[in-house]
């Protein structure tokens, strides 16, 4: 849908107007989602690092426990745990470094300011176009006297380059915004694939580390239920002591 001025030139195409508004809204939403995804990924990697660092601290605190000086078996278990925690932390840091290397969100986000500027330039050109178009229409509605026709001609001449400038900016956005939006999958896909590969390597190594740790510290091959019962029995013995009994 469009309408035509008296000089035979088409005015702003309504269909194109709706298309450009739609694509602008879509791209603004994409920008918001990209920023949120970047923020969430940053929180995730920070939590990963904090988790492994906490594991190293816990094992270090246990290793420095005076009980390690009194019980050789406990010392050996805590040494194995400390080694496992440090290996986990090293692999975790490597995973985070790899993730940062392949994270495209900051780079992808860097293009949005230029896109937003192009939208603003198009909007400014549209306002200039509307202003001069209104001026032309005002003279077209007046009585066709000599001076009015001269002013109408001048207004149309003034409008022509402004209209061409707007149409060029509008066409550029109509042509390029869909391409920009459709490229998001091709851009993000390799990053997510790399992240998944890093996670696979990390958790494979974690399985190896903790399987080895289990073999080192496992006593008697007890099941989880048997360990629970054993711990409950020991705890009941402690509760039975008069120094911890309830008054």
Secondary structure, 3 states (H helix, E strand, C coil): CCCECCCCCECCCHHHHHHHHHHHHHHHHHHHHHHHHHHHHHHHHHHHHHHHHHHHHHHHHHHCCCHHHHCHHHHHHHHHHHHHHHHHHHHHHHHHHHHHHHCCHHHHHCCHHHHHHHHHHHHHHHHHHHHHHHHHHHHHHCCCCHHHHHHHHHHHHHHHHHHHHHHHHHHHHHHHHHHHHHCHHHHHHHHHHHHHHHHHHHHHHHHHHHHHHHHHHCCCCCCHHHHHHHHHHHHHHHHCCHHHCCC
